[in-house]
Amino acid sequence: MRQQKMEAQMDAAGPVAADPYVALPRPDSPEGWPLRFQSPDPGADGHMRHVELGPQSVVLRRRVAGVPMKAARPLKAYQGLAVELLDPEGEGDGVAIVLAHADLALCVTLYSAPHIDDVVAEWRFWSAALGLPMLVSEADGTRRPAYAMIGRLTVGDTRERRARRGALKHRRPSVYRRRAAGRPIGEPAVHRGERELIARD
């Protein structure tokens, strides 16, 4: 029913002009999911498709020659969040953050702008929100993790042990200041032949 309603709305609205840049609202609570928005699709009627992005899956809907099509993929099937140039062969500074998939037709742009001012903040947010790694796109089209990864965990740089500084630098460790058990000096005194005082009622 929902799909039919959405398709009816698409037919009634006709082709929708695409915004040249994408800036999706950031969900700040579980109620903010899923996100529903339109994305350019050269192969679809009206050159647009409908995207439903949730914390667990991505659903793509479009019409081709009047035939409705739907593609649903789990979010874990995606490689990560890749930063790409909008015009790789040009001199522009436009960038995009793409939910990257091995099949280019399933990739989804989550953010794009004519400059790189906010790209790092958006990149980190969507990576954390979707639980996917941050990727860097190479000139040959391949993608690599922006940071060293073990599975889905980011490996941080090792930190050297902080050297002791200040007035306590040369202080002896407290383990050497612990008091040992007392030892008697000389032979213990033994008392013999003395009358013992006993209290009686």
MARSEDREN-803912 format. One line per field, with one value per residue: x negated, y, z of N, C-alpha, C in turn; residue number from 1. Coordinates in pm, whole numbers, plus 50000, padded with zeros to 5 digits. Layout:
# residues N
n.X: c(X | ...)
n.Y: c(Y | ...)
n.Z: c(Z | ...)
ca.X: c(X | ...)
ca.Y: c(Y | ...)
ca.Z: c(Z | ...)
c.X: c(X | ...)
c.Y: c(Y | ...)
c.Z: c(Z | ...)
n: c(NUM | ...)
***
This chain:
# residues 201
n.X: c(49917 | 49807 | 49605 | 49758 | 49892 | 49677 | 49587 | 49808 | 49798 | 49559 | 49629 | 49825 | 49687 | 49496 | 49187 | 48926 | 48734 | 48392 | 48202 | 47890 | 47705 | 47666 | 47797 | 47877 | 48111 | 47995 | 48057 | 48155 | 48256 | 48402 | 48655 | 48620 | 48550 | 48676 | 48483 | 48626 | 48591 | 48527 | 48324 | 48093 | 48121 | 48013 | 48114 | 48380 | 48735 | 48811 | 48570 | 48519 | 48511 | 48652 | 48536 | 48502 | 48358 | 48247 | 48139 | 48066 | 48105 | 48124 | 48348 | 48433 | 48632 | 48777 | 48901 | 48898 | 48953 | 49221 | 49254 | 49263 | 48987 | 48797 | 48533 | 48383 | 48143 | 47936 | 47778 | 47525 | 47423 | 47303 | 46999 | 46894 | 46858 | 46771 | 46555 | 46574 | 46474 | 46674 | 46626 | 46399 | 46205 | 46192 | 46128 | 46269 | 46375 | 46575 | 46729 | 46842 | 47019 | 47053 | 47259 | 47117 | 47123 | 47043 | 47173 | 47228 | 47475 | 47620 | 47516 | 47543 | 47575 | 47513 | 47438 | 47335 | 47141 | 47026 | 46780 | 46518 | 46559 | 46732 | 46712 | 46567 | 46686 | 46946 | 46883 | 46775 | 47001 | 47200 | 47065 | 47045 | 47319 | 47426 | 47263 | 47052 | 46735 | 46506 | 46416 | 46170 | 46159 | 45969 | 45769 | 45797 | 46046 | 46077 | 46137 | 46028 | 45981 | 45997 | 45867 | 45664 | 45805 | 45962 | 46162 | 46465 | 46365 | 46186 | 45842 | 45647 | 45371 | 45077 | 44994 | 44723 | 44581 | 44643 | 44396 | 44258 | 44294 | 44207 | 44216 | 44232 | 44085 | 43841 | 43904 | 43901 | 44052 | 44360 | 44371 | 44133 | 44144 | 44304 | 44379 | 44203 | 44273 | 44245 | 43947 | 43816 | 43568 | 43274 | 43275 | 43592 | 43756 | 43795 | 44001 | 43976 | 44074 | 44225 | 44491 | 44821 | 45072 | 45408 | 45731 | 46006 | 46349)
n.Y: c(49881 | 50126 | 50153 | 50175 | 50415 | 50592 | 50568 | 50670 | 50934 | 51009 | 50992 | 51188 | 51419 | 51438 | 51489 | 51582 | 51858 | 51831 | 51916 | 52074 | 52018 | 51811 | 51783 | 51617 | 51591 | 51549 | 51265 | 51277 | 51109 | 50782 | 50797 | 50951 | 50802 | 50597 | 50784 | 50960 | 51047 | 51207 | 51118 | 51181 | 50989 | 50876 | 50670 | 50636 | 50705 | 51042 | 51093 | 51055 | 50897 | 50731 | 50718 | 50528 | 50541 | 50358 | 50260 | 49998 | 49912 | 49984 | 50115 | 50137 | 50296 | 50323 | 50420 | 50269 | 50314 | 50328 | 50108 | 50001 | 49967 | 49809 | 49802 | 49653 | 49657 | 49527 | 49730 | 49651 | 49546 | 49746 | 49923 | 50142 | 50490 | 50703 | 50963 | 51170 | 51347 | 51585 | 51659 | 51493 | 51527 | 51795 | 52133 | 52210 | 52245 | 52091 | 51841 | 51513 | 51296 | 50962 | 50682 | 50396 | 50127 | 49808 | 49772 | 50024 | 50133 | 50115 | 50292 | 50573 | 50917 | 51107 | 51354 | 51661 | 51932 | 52255 | 52310 | 52223 | 52268 | 52169 | 51899 | 51704 | 51695 | 51608 | 51366 | 51217 | 51213 | 51063 | 50822 | 50735 | 50728 | 50533 | 50321 | 50244 | 50220 | 50497 | 50598 | 50653 | 50768 | 50659 | 50770 | 50581 | 50480 | 50293 | 50217 | 50290 | 50233 | 50519 | 50518 | 50289 | 49966 | 49711 | 49471 | 49620 | 49806 | 50098 | 50152 | 50323 | 50559 | 50454 | 50551 | 50702 | 50623 | 50847 | 51059 | 51104 | 51408 | 51719 | 51797 | 51545 | 51372 | 51243 | 51096 | 50821 | 50507 | 50417 | 50158 | 50091 | 50215 | 50087 | 49951 | 49691 | 49375 | 49376 | 49284 | 49099 | 49233 | 49090 | 48816 | 48682 | 48783 | 48570 | 48487 | 48341 | 48164 | 48359 | 48503 | 48474 | 48706 | 48679 | 48769 | 48728 | 48665)
n.Z: c(50000 | 50084 | 49894 | 49658 | 49710 | 49718 | 49454 | 49320 | 49405 | 49285 | 49015 | 49006 | 49076 | 48882 | 48693 | 48913 | 48990 | 49050 | 49334 | 49310 | 49509 | 49801 | 50125 | 50381 | 50654 | 50988 | 51174 | 51507 | 51692 | 51756 | 51640 | 51421 | 51205 | 50932 | 50685 | 50419 | 50087 | 49768 | 49488 | 49222 | 48922 | 48634 | 48472 | 48530 | 48506 | 48464 | 48567 | 48837 | 49159 | 49446 | 49775 | 50067 | 50363 | 50628 | 50964 | 50934 | 50673 | 50316 | 50084 | 49750 | 49514 | 49193 | 48865 | 48550 | 48221 | 48288 | 48451 | 48781 | 49003 | 49257 | 49490 | 49757 | 50008 | 50268 | 50516 | 50590 | 50361 | 50226 | 50153 | 50290 | 50394 | 50153 | 50045 | 49770 | 49473 | 49310 | 49051 | 48918 | 48715 | 48677 | 48797 | 49012 | 49360 | 49460 | 49659 | 49763 | 49984 | 49979 | 50013 | 49975 | 49743 | 49597 | 49357 | 49140 | 49077 | 49307 | 49484 | 49704 | 49741 | 50021 | 50107 | 49963 | 49838 | 49723 | 49825 | 50062 | 50327 | 50537 | 50510 | 50653 | 50907 | 50837 | 50721 | 50936 | 51101 | 50953 | 50924 | 51191 | 51257 | 51088 | 51134 | 50967 | 50793 | 50730 | 50411 | 50154 | 49826 | 49555 | 49268 | 49067 | 49107 | 49308 | 49656 | 49984 | 50339 | 50549 | 50788 | 50977 | 51013 | 51209 | 51134 | 51190 | 51359 | 51443 | 51439 | 51657 | 51693 | 51865 | 52194 | 52359 | 52678 | 52939 | 53058 | 53386 | 53555 | 53712 | 54069 | 54183 | 54036 | 54102 | 54322 | 54547 | 54475 | 54634 | 54724 | 54840 | 55079 | 55249 | 55565 | 55721 | 55890 | 56248 | 56431 | 56706 | 56933 | 57029 | 57276 | 57374 | 57683 | 57967 | 58231 | 58549 | 58848 | 58976 | 59170 | 59074 | 59015 | 59080 | 59017 | 59221 | 59291)
ca.X: c(50000 | 49719 | 49538 | 49854 | 49917 | 49560 | 49584 | 49912 | 49747 | 49458 | 49697 | 49897 | 49593 | 49418 | 49045 | 48890 | 48601 | 48298 | 48115 | 47753 | 47629 | 47745 | 47771 | 47985 | 48122 | 47930 | 48148 | 48103 | 48324 | 48451 | 48777 | 48582 | 48529 | 48581 | 48482 | 48684 | 48554 | 48510 | 48186 | 48085 | 48101 | 48027 | 48187 | 48519 | 48831 | 48796 | 48430 | 48519 | 48551 | 48683 | 48446 | 48541 | 48236 | 48268 | 48018 | 48035 | 48123 | 48145 | 48449 | 48434 | 48750 | 48779 | 48980 | 48827 | 49054 | 49350 | 49256 | 49201 | 48880 | 48755 | 48412 | 48359 | 48016 | 47898 | 47674 | 47394 | 47375 | 47232 | 46858 | 46867 | 46885 | 46656 | 46546 | 46541 | 46483 | 46788 | 46570 | 46262 | 46113 | 46195 | 46054 | 46361 | 46354 | 46695 | 46708 | 46963 | 47007 | 47134 | 47276 | 47055 | 47154 | 46966 | 47255 | 47241 | 47616 | 47677 | 47453 | 47634 | 47509 | 47575 | 47400 | 47249 | 47128 | 46926 | 46655 | 46483 | 46558 | 46801 | 46714 | 46513 | 46789 | 47052 | 46821 | 46767 | 47135 | 47267 | 46992 | 47086 | 47464 | 47458 | 47173 | 46972 | 46605 | 46480 | 46335 | 46113 | 46161 | 45845 | 45786 | 45838 | 46181 | 46078 | 46160 | 45951 | 46019 | 45923 | 45786 | 45643 | 45924 | 45968 | 46305 | 46530 | 46306 | 46078 | 45722 | 45587 | 45227 | 45029 | 44943 | 44610 | 44609 | 44610 | 44282 | 44286 | 44242 | 44239 | 44146 | 44239 | 44015 | 43733 | 43950 | 43894 | 44185 | 44416 | 44356 | 44015 | 44170 | 44394 | 44313 | 44195 | 44318 | 44145 | 43865 | 43764 | 43424 | 43216 | 43354 | 43713 | 43748 | 43876 | 44021 | 44001 | 44077 | 44295 | 44627 | 44915 | 45186 | 45534 | 45847 | 46115 | 46467)
ca.Y: c(50000 | 50240 | 50167 | 50225 | 50554 | 50666 | 50570 | 50762 | 51068 | 51034 | 51017 | 51315 | 51530 | 51447 | 51502 | 51677 | 51915 | 51788 | 52016 | 52036 | 51970 | 51730 | 51803 | 51548 | 51621 | 51450 | 51208 | 51291 | 51013 | 50667 | 50832 | 51023 | 50705 | 50611 | 50906 | 50942 | 51160 | 51177 | 51121 | 51172 | 50857 | 50897 | 50563 | 50627 | 50802 | 51169 | 51100 | 51060 | 50778 | 50753 | 50644 | 50514 | 50502 | 50325 | 50217 | 49859 | 49878 | 50089 | 50076 | 50226 | 50279 | 50406 | 50371 | 50262 | 50294 | 50310 | 49987 | 50028 | 49876 | 49827 | 49730 | 49664 | 49598 | 49554 | 49833 | 49586 | 49512 | 49862 | 49925 | 50248 | 50627 | 50747 | 51102 | 51173 | 51476 | 51594 | 51670 | 51444 | 51574 | 51940 | 52207 | 52250 | 52190 | 52022 | 51707 | 51439 | 51179 | 50861 | 50549 | 50324 | 49986 | 49754 | 49802 | 50169 | 50171 | 50113 | 50397 | 50681 | 51037 | 51158 | 51494 | 51719 | 52077 | 52310 | 52336 | 52115 | 52323 | 52086 | 51760 | 51614 | 51677 | 51523 | 51233 | 51150 | 51189 | 50952 | 50700 | 50692 | 50702 | 50410 | 50214 | 50201 | 50287 | 50612 | 50554 | 50753 | 50721 | 50682 | 50817 | 50470 | 50437 | 50204 | 50283 | 50234 | 50295 | 50640 | 50483 | 50145 | 49902 | 49569 | 49450 | 49751 | 49889 | 50186 | 50138 | 50454 | 50563 | 50418 | 50664 | 50672 | 50641 | 50982 | 51065 | 51173 | 51544 | 51798 | 51773 | 51403 | 51292 | 51161 | 51036 | 50676 | 50444 | 50395 | 50019 | 50080 | 50282 | 50006 | 49902 | 49545 | 49324 | 49399 | 49170 | 49123 | 49262 | 49003 | 48702 | 48724 | 48768 | 48462 | 48511 | 48216 | 48172 | 48476 | 48477 | 48528 | 48773 | 48637 | 48836 | 48637 | 48731)
ca.Z: c(50000 | 50091 | 49765 | 49561 | 49741 | 49676 | 49308 | 49277 | 49428 | 49183 | 48888 | 49013 | 49084 | 48759 | 48719 | 49017 | 48965 | 49152 | 49392 | 49269 | 49624 | 49893 | 50267 | 50450 | 50797 | 51075 | 51275 | 51643 | 51779 | 51677 | 51566 | 51300 | 51097 | 50821 | 50605 | 50285 | 50003 | 49626 | 49441 | 49075 | 48863 | 48489 | 48404 | 48577 | 48453 | 48534 | 48614 | 48983 | 49232 | 49586 | 49863 | 50207 | 50435 | 50769 | 51033 | 50902 | 50532 | 50216 | 49986 | 49634 | 49430 | 49073 | 48753 | 48422 | 48116 | 48353 | 48534 | 48912 | 49045 | 49396 | 49529 | 49901 | 50047 | 50407 | 50527 | 50601 | 50228 | 50176 | 50191 | 50386 | 50352 | 50074 | 50001 | 49629 | 49406 | 49218 | 48916 | 48937 | 48613 | 48671 | 48898 | 49117 | 49494 | 49504 | 49716 | 49799 | 50072 | 49911 | 50072 | 49864 | 49720 | 49484 | 49240 | 49136 | 49070 | 49442 | 49565 | 49741 | 49790 | 50144 | 50126 | 49860 | 49853 | 49631 | 49897 | 50153 | 50463 | 50636 | 50466 | 50755 | 51011 | 50782 | 50700 | 51065 | 51154 | 50886 | 50956 | 51325 | 51261 | 51016 | 51176 | 50852 | 50794 | 50646 | 50298 | 50064 | 49688 | 49483 | 49131 | 48980 | 49142 | 49425 | 49784 | 50095 | 50466 | 50584 | 50904 | 50991 | 51067 | 51242 | 51118 | 51187 | 51463 | 51398 | 51519 | 51680 | 51708 | 51998 | 52271 | 52445 | 52820 | 52980 | 53150 | 53512 | 53556 | 53829 | 54195 | 54221 | 53936 | 54161 | 54446 | 54550 | 54472 | 54767 | 54766 | 54925 | 55206 | 55332 | 55687 | 55735 | 56020 | 56352 | 56474 | 56843 | 56945 | 57130 | 57320 | 57446 | 57829 | 58023 | 58375 | 58622 | 58992 | 59026 | 59210 | 58976 | 59075 | 59017 | 59075 | 59254 | 59349)
c.X: c(49913 | 49650 | 49633 | 49882 | 49801 | 49554 | 49690 | 49867 | 49644 | 49525 | 49765 | 49802 | 49516 | 49271 | 49017 | 48750 | 48509 | 48217 | 47972 | 47670 | 47723 | 47702 | 47888 | 47992 | 48058 | 48030 | 48084 | 48171 | 48369 | 48575 | 48744 | 48555 | 48662 | 48590 | 48538 | 48653 | 48542 | 48365 | 48185 | 48055 | 48122 | 48110 | 48333 | 48606 | 48820 | 48659 | 48422 | 48557 | 48576 | 48594 | 48504 | 48422 | 48269 | 48138 | 47977 | 48039 | 48138 | 48243 | 48450 | 48556 | 48741 | 48872 | 48894 | 48928 | 49190 | 49359 | 49190 | 49098 | 48837 | 48631 | 48388 | 48230 | 47991 | 47783 | 47535 | 47339 | 47297 | 47090 | 46827 | 46907 | 46761 | 46667 | 46498 | 46551 | 46602 | 46741 | 46425 | 46162 | 46110 | 46113 | 46144 | 46330 | 46477 | 46667 | 46844 | 46926 | 47106 | 47139 | 47238 | 47093 | 47072 | 47040 | 47282 | 47386 | 47682 | 47613 | 47552 | 47553 | 47584 | 47543 | 47314 | 47252 | 47022 | 46791 | 46632 | 46492 | 46616 | 46794 | 46666 | 46616 | 46902 | 47004 | 46821 | 46907 | 47199 | 47196 | 47034 | 47234 | 47498 | 47365 | 47089 | 46841 | 46599 | 46381 | 46283 | 46110 | 46030 | 45875 | 45833 | 45976 | 46189 | 46097 | 46080 | 45996 | 45934 | 45832 | 45769 | 45762 | 45894 | 46116 | 46371 | 46477 | 46191 | 45961 | 45658 | 45436 | 45189 | 44971 | 44827 | 44648 | 44561 | 44498 | 44321 | 44221 | 44276 | 44164 | 44142 | 44159 | 43916 | 43776 | 43942 | 44034 | 44232 | 44398 | 44236 | 44036 | 44267 | 44317 | 44317 | 44245 | 44208 | 44074 | 43812 | 43614 | 43370 | 43308 | 43479 | 43701 | 43844 | 43882 | 44058 | 44001 | 44143 | 44439 | 44725 | 45035 | 45311 | 45646 | 45955 | 46231 | 46471)
c.Y: c(50125 | 50264 | 50223 | 50373 | 50640 | 50677 | 50666 | 50907 | 51105 | 51068 | 51154 | 51433 | 51548 | 51457 | 51613 | 51727 | 51882 | 51907 | 51978 | 51984 | 51903 | 51761 | 51743 | 51591 | 51510 | 51395 | 51218 | 51198 | 50895 | 50699 | 50905 | 50933 | 50644 | 50748 | 50874 | 51066 | 51112 | 51196 | 51111 | 51030 | 50870 | 50791 | 50553 | 50730 | 50931 | 51189 | 51114 | 50925 | 50815 | 50661 | 50644 | 50456 | 50480 | 50280 | 50074 | 49828 | 50004 | 50036 | 50181 | 50194 | 50373 | 50344 | 50377 | 50224 | 50263 | 50191 | 50019 | 49923 | 49912 | 49743 | 49757 | 49591 | 49625 | 49652 | 49771 | 49543 | 49628 | 49866 | 50029 | 50382 | 50681 | 50894 | 51102 | 51316 | 51475 | 51600 | 51626 | 51500 | 51726 | 52002 | 52253 | 52182 | 52115 | 51880 | 51644 | 51328 | 51076 | 50734 | 50450 | 50177 | 49939 | 49775 | 49953 | 50215 | 50177 | 50217 | 50511 | 50797 | 51093 | 51305 | 51538 | 51869 | 52126 | 52336 | 52222 | 52157 | 52227 | 51937 | 51665 | 51589 | 51587 | 51380 | 51154 | 51118 | 51068 | 50820 | 50646 | 50653 | 50569 | 50295 | 50158 | 50279 | 50408 | 50570 | 50674 | 50693 | 50758 | 50726 | 50707 | 50416 | 50342 | 50285 | 50212 | 50301 | 50417 | 50616 | 50332 | 50082 | 49757 | 49534 | 49586 | 49844 | 49970 | 50172 | 50275 | 50443 | 50526 | 50541 | 50620 | 50699 | 50778 | 50980 | 51142 | 51310 | 51611 | 51753 | 51626 | 51313 | 51196 | 51097 | 50885 | 50618 | 50409 | 50252 | 50002 | 50143 | 50205 | 49949 | 49749 | 49504 | 49340 | 49270 | 49199 | 49147 | 49175 | 48887 | 48749 | 48696 | 48659 | 48484 | 48379 | 48245 | 48294 | 48438 | 48548 | 48588 | 48734 | 48708 | 48735 | 48716 | 48706)
c.Z: c(50000 | 49957 | 49660 | 49583 | 49694 | 49525 | 49254 | 49296 | 49323 | 49051 | 48890 | 49010 | 48956 | 48792 | 48820 | 48990 | 49081 | 49202 | 49355 | 49384 | 49723 | 50036 | 50344 | 50596 | 50879 | 51175 | 51413 | 51742 | 51693 | 51595 | 51436 | 51180 | 51056 | 50755 | 50467 | 50202 | 49859 | 49586 | 49290 | 49028 | 48712 | 48418 | 48439 | 48506 | 48535 | 48592 | 48766 | 49039 | 49377 | 49670 | 50004 | 50282 | 50582 | 50833 | 51002 | 50753 | 50447 | 50114 | 49875 | 49549 | 49311 | 48970 | 48627 | 48315 | 48176 | 48444 | 48668 | 48947 | 49186 | 49422 | 49677 | 49936 | 50195 | 50412 | 50534 | 50466 | 50165 | 50232 | 50296 | 50330 | 50284 | 50040 | 49856 | 49576 | 49312 | 49073 | 48923 | 48836 | 48599 | 48782 | 49012 | 49249 | 49545 | 49549 | 49749 | 49895 | 50021 | 49995 | 49963 | 49864 | 49602 | 49353 | 49239 | 49132 | 49207 | 49534 | 49588 | 49795 | 49909 | 50169 | 50008 | 49875 | 49757 | 49695 | 49996 | 50300 | 50566 | 50607 | 50575 | 50865 | 50961 | 50764 | 50830 | 51119 | 51088 | 50909 | 51092 | 51327 | 51195 | 51054 | 51063 | 50850 | 50701 | 50536 | 50219 | 49924 | 49619 | 49340 | 49038 | 49013 | 49260 | 49552 | 49892 | 50225 | 50495 | 50704 | 50907 | 51062 | 51104 | 51242 | 51101 | 51294 | 51406 | 51493 | 51533 | 51692 | 51851 | 52067 | 52359 | 52590 | 52865 | 53082 | 53276 | 53509 | 53688 | 53953 | 54233 | 54129 | 53999 | 54292 | 54437 | 54544 | 54613 | 54815 | 54858 | 55062 | 55294 | 55451 | 55691 | 55873 | 56123 | 56393 | 56615 | 56842 | 57058 | 57164 | 57393 | 57596 | 57875 | 58175 | 58441 | 58772 | 59049 | 59060 | 59114 | 59050 | 59001 | 59090 | 59098 | 59311 | 59497)
n: c(1 | 2 | 3 | 4 | 5 | 6 | 7 | 8 | 9 | 10 | 11 | 12 | 13 | 14 | 15 | 16 | 17 | 18 | 19 | 20 | 21 | 22 | 23 | 24 | 25 | 26 | 27 | 28 | 29 | 30 | 31 | 32 | 33 | 34 | 35 | 36 | 37 | 38 | 39 | 40 | 41 | 42 | 43 | 44 | 45 | 46 | 47 | 48 | 49 | 50 | 51 | 52 | 53 | 54 | 55 | 56 | 57 | 58 | 59 | 60 | 61 | 62 | 63 | 64 | 65 | 66 | 67 | 68 | 69 | 70 | 71 | 72 | 73 | 74 | 75 | 76 | 77 | 78 | 79 | 80 | 81 | 82 | 83 | 84 | 85 | 86 | 87 | 88 | 89 | 90 | 91 | 92 | 93 | 94 | 95 | 96 | 97 | 98 | 99 | 100 | 101 | 102 | 103 | 104 | 105 | 106 | 107 | 108 | 109 | 110 | 111 | 112 | 113 | 114 | 115 | 116 | 117 | 118 | 119 | 120 | 121 | 122 | 123 | 124 | 125 | 126 | 127 | 128 | 129 | 130 | 131 | 132 | 133 | 134 | 135 | 136 | 137 | 138 | 139 | 140 | 141 | 142 | 143 | 144 | 145 | 146 | 147 | 148 | 149 | 150 | 151 | 152 | 153 | 154 | 155 | 156 | 157 | 158 | 159 | 160 | 161 | 162 | 163 | 164 | 165 | 166 | 167 | 168 | 169 | 170 | 171 | 172 | 173 | 174 | 175 | 176 | 177 | 178 | 179 | 180 | 181 | 182 | 183 | 184 | 185 | 186 | 187 | 188 | 189 | 190 | 191 | 192 | 193 | 194 | 195 | 196 | 197 | 198 | 199 | 200 | 201)
***
